[in-house]
Amino acid sequence: MNKDLLRLIDASFNRSREGLRVCEDIARFLLDSGPLTRQFKDIRHSVTAIVGGMPGKAAGKAVRLSDFRDVIRDVGRCSKKKSEMTRIDCRDIFAANTERVKESLRVLEEFFKLIDRDRSKALSRLRFRMYDIEKGSAKKIAALSGIKCVLKG
């Protein structure tokens, strides 16, 4: 399997799980919503099962995506936009991370079409679950608008 493809999958895999964890923690600690927390956790675990359990071998041993990570030479590592470094409130953080999850799931879905169409379809279903969760949590998230997540020093 192509190492650059595995690198791309590793980056999107991590991005999706990181975004899901942020959303999960907002649901858990700021919204005190058990059901919403479980939904994000379920999707995170599903992504891990789909992508983390990816079949394949490289150099005669099982593929570990982290083996293909190259943080030092990653040309996108330091390309943060100013808007990424500024968040207004917790609602803004939630919105940024739901977008991050949907985008990374789409990337995984597309590239898994080259590897395993069944996994690609499963990733598509997870992406659409994210759309539903995002829509279903809109009222709860709107209530966070008054909670500032900025430390004043």
C-alpha positions in Angstrom: 0.0 0.0 0.0 1.3 3.5 -0.9 2.9 5.2 2.1 1.7 8.6 1.1 -1.9 7.3 1.1 -1.4 5.8 4.5 0.0 9.2 5.7 -3.1 10.9 4.4 -5.3 8.4 6.1 -3.4 8.7 9.4 -3.8 12.5 9.4 -7.6 12.4 8.6 -8.1 9.6 11.1 -6.4 11.6 13.9 -8.3 14.8 12.9 -11.6 13.1 13.0 -11.0 11.5 16.5 -9.6 14.8 17.9 -12.6 16.7 16.7 -14.9 14.1 18.1 -13.2 14.2 21.5 -13.6 18.0 21.7 -17.3 17.7 20.9 -17.7 14.8 23.3 -16.1 16.8 26.1 -18.3 19.8 25.4 -21.4 17.5 25.5 -20.1 15.9 28.7 -18.7 18.8 30.7 -20.5 21.9 29.5 -23.9 20.5 28.4 -24.1 17.6 30.9 -25.7 15.6 28.2 -25.2 11.8 28.6 -27.0 11.0 25.3 -25.0 13.5 23.3 -21.8 12.4 24.9 -22.5 8.8 24.0 -23.3 9.7 20.4 -19.9 11.4 19.9 -18.1 8.6 21.8 -19.9 6.0 19.6 -18.8 7.7 16.4 -15.3 8.1 17.7 -15.1 4.4 18.5 -16.7 3.5 15.2 -14.1 5.5 13.3 -11.4 3.7 15.3 -12.9 0.3 14.5 -13.2 1.1 10.7 -9.9 2.8 10.1 -7.8 1.4 13.0 -8.7 -2.1 12.0 -7.5 -1.5 8.4 -6.1 -4.6 6.8 -2.7 -4.5 5.1 0.9 -5.2 5.5 4.0 -3.2 4.8 7.5 -4.7 4.8 5.9 -8.0 6.0 4.3 -6.7 9.2 0.8 -5.4 10.0 0.2 -1.7 9.0 0.2 0.8 11.9 -0.8 4.1 10.5 1.4 6.0 12.9 4.5 4.3 11.3 3.8 6.5 8.2 3.5 9.8 10.1 6.1 12.4 9.2 5.4 15.5 11.4 8.7 17.1 10.8 8.4 17.2 7.0 4.6 17.8 6.9 4.2 20.9 4.7 0.8 21.7 6.3 2.0 21.5 9.9 2.5 25.2 10.4 -0.2 26.5 8.1 -2.6 27.7 10.8 -4.9 30.5 9.7 -5.4 33.4 12.1 -9.1 32.3 12.4 -8.1 28.9 13.7 -6.3 30.5 16.6 -9.2 32.6 17.6 -12.4 31.3 19.1 -15.2 33.5 20.4 -16.9 31.0 22.8 -17.7 27.4 23.3 -20.3 27.4 20.6 -17.6 28.5 18.2 -15.3 25.7 19.4 -18.1 23.1 18.9 -18.9 24.4 15.4 -15.2 24.3 14.3 -14.8 20.8 15.6 -18.0 19.4 14.0 -16.8 20.8 10.7 -13.4 19.3 11.3 -15.0 15.9 11.9 -17.3 16.0 8.9 -14.4 17.1 6.6 -12.0 14.5 7.8 -14.7 11.7 7.5 -15.3 12.8 3.9 -11.6 12.5 3.2 -11.5 9.1 4.7 -14.6 8.1 2.9 -13.1 9.1 -0.5 -9.7 7.5 -0.1 -11.2 4.3 1.3 -12.9 3.9 -2.0 -9.4 3.0 -3.2 -8.8 0.4 -0.4 -12.1 -1.0 0.8 -15.5 0.1 -0.5 -17.4 -1.4 2.5 -15.3 0.7 4.9 -15.9 3.8 2.6 -19.7 3.2 2.9 -19.4 2.9 6.7 -17.5 6.1 6.9 -20.2 7.8 4.8 -22.8 6.6 7.2 -20.8 8.1 10.1 -20.5 11.4 8.3 -24.3 11.5 7.9 -24.8 10.6 11.6 -22.6 13.6 12.4 -25.0 15.8 10.3 -27.9 14.5 12.3 -26.2 14.9 15.7 -25.1 18.5 14.8 -28.7 19.4 13.8 -30.2 17.6 16.8 -27.9 19.4 19.3 -28.4 22.9 17.9 -30.6 24.2 20.7 -28.3 22.8 23.4 -25.3 24.3 21.7 -27.0 27.7 21.3 -27.3 27.8 25.0 -23.5 27.8 25.3 -23.3 31.2 23.6 -23.0 33.0 27.0 -20.2 30.8 28.2 -16.8 32.3 27.4 -14.0 29.9 27.0 -11.3 32.5 27.2 -8.8 32.7 30.0 -8.2 36.3 31.0 -4.8 36.9 32.4 
